[in-house]
Amino acid sequence: MTELTLGLLALVPIVLTAVLLVGLHWPAKKAMPLVLVVTALMALFVWDMSANRVIASILQGMGITVSVLWIVFGALFLLNTLQNTGAIGVIRQGFTHVSPDRRVQAIVIAWCFGTFIEGASGFGTPAAIAAPLMVAIGFPAVAAVLMGMMIQSTPVSFGAVGTPIVIGINKGLDTSAIELQLATQGWTWEQYLQLITSHVSIIHGIVGTLMPLFMVIMLTRFFGKNKSWKEGFAILPFAIFAGLAFTIPYALTGIFLGPEFPSLMGGLVSMAVVVTAAKKGFLTPKTHWDFEQKSSWPDNWLGKVKIAQEDVSTDKPVSQVVAWLPYLLVALLLVCSRVFTEFKSMLTGVSFGFSNILGEAGVSATFSPLYLPGGLLIISALFAIIIQGAPQQRVKALSSAFSKSTKTVLSAGFVLMFTIPMVRLFINSGVNLSDFPSMPMASAQMFANWFGEAFPLISPTIGALGAFIAGSNTVSNMMFSQFQYEAAMSLQLSPAIIIAAQAVGAAAGNMIAIHNVVAASATVGLLGQEGATLRKTIIPTIYYVLVSGALVTFALYGLNVTGPLG
C-alpha cells in the first residue's frame, strides 16, 4: 500500500467525524458510536491490528473515560453545591461589580481565571470550571462552552505545571540519541529542552495576545442581538491589554524559568491586573454590552443545568470572600498537588487501574480519584458546605448536588464511552501485523511529503491534528515530536523551532478536541450540540495554526534562525 493511500485512509475516521458532527449536525451520541465502529474495522482489516489489541484499546478508552467523567462530576458537584449555599448568587453579583459588560466578564472568567486553572491542572479542567460558572452569572450555555473551549489554547502548552513539555516532548523524543548529537555541539538535553520552551513561549506570546479579542468578537457575533463583529471590536483596547497582561509574564517566565510556571504566572498576573483595570473602567467602552433577555434566547442556547438567576439581597450571610473560597481552594490544591512531590505522592497513592490490558504492552489505564481535578473539586465542595451552609441544610444540599451532578454525568458518559476508545484505537494502531505506522503518523507523513520545504507552515497543524484526535497536548507531543524532529533534520532546519511549532499547534487543537467539547458541554447540560460548537471553535483554531506556521516559516527562512542540530 502506498504512503499516500495509507495517509488518506488514516484520515477517514477524522473526516467522518467532521462530516457527521459539523456537516450533518448529528449529535455526538449518534455520531461517535458509528465512528468507533468504522475505526475498529479499519484497525482490523486495513492496519492488521490483532483483535486482542483492538479490544484492549477499547477497554483502555473506557477506563480513561472514567477519569474524564470524574472531572466533569467534580465540576458539577462544586457548582451545584455553591448554588445550594447561595454562593453562586454572591459570585454573580460580584462580577457585575467588576463590570456589567458581558465582554469584560468573559475576559475575566475565561481568559484570566481560566488560564490560571489550565496552568495548575490541564485535563480540560478550565472549561469544566469556567463554563458552568459563566452560565451561573447569566451567559447562554452554548456561549459558555465556546468561551471555555477557547481558553484551551495559549496556556495549554504549559498546562498542568508544564506537563505537555516536561512529559510530552521528553517521552516523544529519542532523548538518548539526541543527547549524543547535542554533546558534539557542547549542549546538554536540559539546555535543549529550555530552548524549545523559549520558542514555544515566544510563539504563543505573539499569537495568543489576540485570543481575548477573538473571544469577545465570537461572543458578540454569535450571541448578540445585532450579530455584530463590530461590537466585539469596540472593546479592542481592553482585550489587547488583557492579552498582554497574560502573555508578557507568560513568555518571560517560559524564557527565564522554564516550562512549569508560565501559565500559572501569566494567569495570576492577568487576574490581578485585568480585574483592577476593569473596576476602574480602564480602556473599557462607556457603553456596556449584554445579551438579550433570556426569554428571547433560542432553545438551543440553553443547557439542562438550571441555575436560578434571582438577585442576591444584601443581607446574605455569605460574603464575596467566603463565596470564592472553594474556587481558591481548588486552585491551591491543584498547584500543591502538581508542585510538591510528597503531596502528589500522597494523592496518587490512592489509585486503581490495569497495566498491559489483555496482555497488550503499553495499553494501560489508571484512575487516581484524589489526584485528578475531580477529587479536588469534590473536596472543595465539601469545604463549601462546611463554611457556607447552615448545619441543618448540609445533608439536603449535598444530596441535591449529588443527584443533579450524577444525572448530567451519566448522559455525558454514553458519548465518551465511544469517543475515547476511538481515540485509543487511533493511537495504538502503530502495533500491527503489517508494520504500518500508526494512523496519526501515516497522515502526518503524507502531509510532510506534500508540503516539502514548506513543511514549517503546516507543522502546527500536525500538532493540532494530534490534539483533535487525542484531546491532549501532551499525547499529541508524544505522538509527533520525533516525527517533527526527523522532518526538520531532513530539511536541515532547526528542530527546536519545529518541535515548538508542534507544541503550539497541539495546544490550539484542544479547541476542537471532540471529547473536550463533550466534557465541557456536559458541565452545562448541553449534550447534542457538539457540532455547533466545533463549527465555531474551528475559526480561532485555524487562526492559531496558520499564524503560528507563518511565524515559524518566517523565523526559519526569513530570519535564518538556527540552533543546535540545525
Summary of the structure (lengths in Angstrom):
residues: 566
radius of gyration: 22.8
end to end distance: 32.8
largest distance: 73.2
contacts: 2205
relative contact order: 0.17
helix: 76%
strand: 1%
